[in-house]
Amino acid sequence: MSKQLNFTEFVDYLLVRLYELDRERGSGDFHDAKELADALNQPVGQMWPADAVRVLIDRGWARGALAGADQAYAAIAGEGRLYVEGRQHETALIEEYRERPFTIVNVKGKRNQVAVGPDGMVQQVQQQVELSAEVRAEALGVLDEIREALRTASLNESDREEALAEVAKAERQLKRKWSNTREARELLEPLGSIAGVSSLVIKLGELLAS
């Protein structure tokens, strides 16, 4: 997003992330609201995570635990799931996040280099890199998780086959001795709009950028 997030948008962001984690793990675990806030591509107020958790609790959208003035943990509740899955949201953040999560969530990494293009726009440039055996194995494991999530996602067969083909392309890129990790991420970025997949796409992006 180009504009600064306001608090209402942040509340929607926190809720959709809790929704994703609940779909991915299904364990009902509490998640650190500050860690979720730190993943944003722009800073928010120090008290926003705790304040947002209080709002979600008051509205019945989440269960929460406060551990100090600026620390809070939350898990989505049934009413929160209904809100995320519904068509009426207080902001456009949830739809924007589903369509292009990387415009909202920042993936930082030492391999990323910043360059200014001929049009004056700041562009991300990434060289091919030799992944360590550990990172490569973990990345391929996440791809397997994405592939499995796609097989059970609510998609028509044509869209499912197209998405699986993109996963296969990313897999071939990551299996190379010198991998273009940026290309692999960009192949998978459109899959971030599919329920149950976006959190895995973010997880892979963070892994490849670390």
Wavefront OBJ file of the C-alpha trace (Angstrom):
o trace
v 0.000 0.000 0.000
v 1.325 3.454 -0.835
v -0.427 5.329 1.955
v 0.206 5.007 5.662
v -1.950 2.393 7.355
v -4.542 3.812 9.707
v -5.587 1.986 12.869
v -8.819 0.599 11.399
v -6.850 -0.932 8.527
v -4.351 -2.350 10.987
v -7.153 -4.069 12.908
v -8.356 -5.663 9.660
v -4.779 -6.712 8.839
v -4.268 -8.303 12.242
v -7.532 -10.200 11.957
v -6.863 -11.576 8.463
v -3.402 -12.740 9.576
v -4.935 -14.504 12.594
v -7.456 -16.060 10.201
v -4.661 -17.358 7.959
v -2.704 -18.816 10.857
v -5.855 -20.504 12.151
v -6.537 -22.012 8.703
v -2.928 -23.102 8.320
v -2.428 -24.676 11.741
v -5.930 -25.205 13.103
v -4.545 -25.384 16.615
v -6.224 -22.391 18.242
v -2.811 -21.118 19.359
v -2.285 -17.539 20.439
v -0.030 -15.422 18.216
v 2.129 -12.439 19.102
v 0.393 -9.343 17.704
v 3.658 -7.374 17.733
v 5.391 -9.971 15.546
v 2.531 -9.769 13.066
v 2.812 -5.972 13.090
v 6.573 -6.165 12.509
v 5.924 -8.032 9.239
v 4.274 -4.944 7.735
v 6.141 -2.919 5.137
v 5.640 0.221 7.225
v 5.915 0.834 10.971
v 2.867 1.301 13.163
v 2.498 2.774 16.640
v 4.104 0.869 19.485
v 0.782 0.475 21.274
v -1.215 -0.489 18.168
v -0.799 -4.285 18.473
v -2.072 -4.352 22.062
v -4.802 -1.792 21.340
v -5.922 -3.770 18.278
v -6.119 -6.984 20.280
v -8.300 -5.177 22.828
v -10.603 -4.037 20.014
v -10.834 -7.570 18.609
v -11.633 -8.963 22.058
v -14.280 -6.292 22.707
v -15.960 -7.081 19.388
v -15.869 -10.811 20.036
v -13.680 -11.376 16.979
v -10.712 -12.841 18.854
v -9.593 -14.331 22.117
v -6.616 -12.541 23.607
v -4.081 -12.344 26.377
v -2.377 -9.133 27.450
v 1.111 -9.361 28.936
v 1.947 -5.774 29.757
v 1.080 -2.398 28.314
v 2.433 -3.104 24.831
v 2.390 -6.905 24.579
v -0.606 -8.887 23.405
v -1.382 -12.305 22.001
v -4.506 -13.317 20.135
v -6.332 -16.156 18.410
v -9.256 -15.631 16.062
v -12.752 -16.450 17.306
v -15.801 -17.604 15.377
v -17.179 -14.093 14.881
v -13.810 -13.028 13.522
v -13.852 -15.827 10.964
v -17.304 -14.736 9.831
v -16.095 -11.148 9.454
v -13.062 -12.118 7.353
v -15.086 -14.484 5.167
v -17.895 -11.969 4.689
v -18.172 -9.377 1.940
v -18.599 -6.312 4.150
v -15.393 -5.034 5.763
v -14.664 -1.701 7.379
v -11.703 -1.135 5.039
v -10.377 -2.510 1.740
v -7.298 -3.928 3.501
v -8.437 -7.561 3.589
v -9.159 -7.608 -0.151
v -5.883 -5.813 -0.957
v -3.937 -8.222 1.220
v -5.484 -11.272 -0.436
v -4.806 -9.957 -3.936
v -1.220 -8.751 -3.415
v 0.132 -9.599 0.052
v 3.639 -8.376 -0.747
v 2.378 -4.808 -1.147
v 1.470 -4.893 2.543
v 3.891 -7.374 4.104
v 7.601 -6.655 3.925
v 10.089 -9.412 3.131
v 13.502 -8.228 4.244
v 16.778 -9.856 3.357
v 20.484 -9.405 2.834
v 20.240 -10.625 -0.746
v 17.972 -7.775 -1.811
v 19.594 -4.772 -3.490
v 17.839 -1.506 -4.264
v 18.364 0.301 -7.567
v 16.750 3.302 -9.241
v 15.371 2.582 -12.694
v 15.376 4.926 -15.695
v 11.881 6.102 -14.810
v 13.075 7.218 -11.384
v 11.130 4.499 -9.607
v 12.846 2.474 -6.929
v 13.187 -1.123 -8.063
v 14.273 -4.303 -6.305
v 17.210 -6.081 -7.919
v 18.229 -9.575 -6.907
v 21.190 -11.575 -8.124
v 21.179 -15.332 -8.443
v 22.332 -16.932 -5.206
v 23.612 -20.301 -4.098
v 21.229 -21.503 -1.407
v 22.550 -23.495 1.498
v 21.421 -27.114 1.669
v 19.324 -26.322 4.747
v 17.517 -23.345 3.184
v 16.952 -25.217 -0.079
v 15.465 -28.216 1.743
v 13.206 -26.023 3.873
v 12.075 -23.991 0.859
v 11.209 -27.133 -1.098
v 9.303 -28.370 1.933
v 7.210 -25.182 1.967
v 6.546 -25.671 -1.748
v 5.204 -29.123 -0.948
v 2.897 -27.523 1.647
v 1.705 -24.996 -0.946
v 1.094 -27.801 -3.449
v -0.959 -29.752 -0.894
v -2.956 -26.646 0.078
v -3.765 -26.009 -3.586
v -5.043 -29.553 -4.028
v -7.670 -28.983 -1.318
v -8.423 -25.308 -2.081
v -11.786 -24.206 -3.492
v -10.645 -23.755 -7.100
v -11.874 -24.916 -10.459
v -9.616 -27.470 -12.087
v -8.233 -25.049 -14.653
v -7.129 -22.555 -11.986
v -5.751 -25.370 -9.826
v -3.647 -26.756 -12.690
v -2.342 -23.274 -13.527
v -1.384 -22.642 -9.886
v 0.344 -26.015 -9.592
v 2.272 -25.257 -12.780
v 3.600 -22.046 -11.205
v 4.682 -24.030 -8.139
v 6.526 -26.464 -10.414
v 8.339 -23.563 -12.114
v 9.392 -22.147 -8.749
v 10.558 -25.596 -7.662
v 12.747 -25.957 -10.750
v 14.274 -22.543 -10.040
v 15.055 -23.410 -6.411
v 16.611 -26.752 -7.343
v 19.256 -25.043 -9.449
v 22.746 -24.613 -8.012
v 22.374 -20.847 -8.526
v 18.778 -19.858 -7.888
v 16.978 -16.665 -8.815
v 14.983 -16.477 -5.618
v 13.248 -13.282 -6.694
v 11.823 -15.058 -9.748
v 10.638 -17.936 -7.558
v 8.867 -15.499 -5.227
v 7.253 -13.602 -8.089
v 5.939 -16.841 -9.605
v 4.138 -17.609 -6.358
v 3.006 -14.107 -5.415
v -0.344 -14.345 -7.297
v -1.204 -17.438 -5.255
v -1.371 -15.222 -2.176
v -5.025 -14.503 -2.956
v -5.999 -18.154 -2.375
v -7.299 -18.985 1.103
v -4.911 -21.204 3.021
v -1.995 -20.456 0.684
v -1.061 -16.806 1.291
v 0.600 -17.420 4.665
v 2.739 -20.152 3.085
v 3.734 -17.812 0.246
v 4.826 -15.230 2.824
v 6.674 -17.885 4.794
v 8.608 -18.912 1.686
v 9.397 -15.302 0.808
v 10.793 -14.654 4.281
v 12.856 -17.822 4.093
v 14.362 -16.938 0.735
v 15.142 -13.408 1.872
v 16.846 -14.358 5.143
l 1 2 3 4 5 6 7 8 9 10 11 12 13 14 15 16 17 18 19 20 21 22 23 24 25 26 27 28 29 30 31 32 33 34 35 36 37 38 39 40 41 42 43 44 45 46 47 48 49 50 51 52 53 54 55 56 57 58 59 60 61 62 63 64 65 66 67 68 69 70 71 72 73 74 75 76 77 78 79 80 81 82 83 84 85 86 87 88 89 90 91 92 93 94 95 96 97 98 99 100 101 102 103 104 105 106 107 108 109 110 111 112 113 114 115 116 117 118 119 120 121 122 123 124 125 126 127 128 129 130 131 132 133 134 135 136 137 138 139 140 141 142 143 144 145 146 147 148 149 150 151 152 153 154 155 156 157 158 159 160 161 162 163 164 165 166 167 168 169 170 171 172 173 174 175 176 177 178 179 180 181 182 183 184 185 186 187 188 189 190 191 192 193 194 195 196 197 198 199 200 201 202 203 204 205 206 207 208 209 210
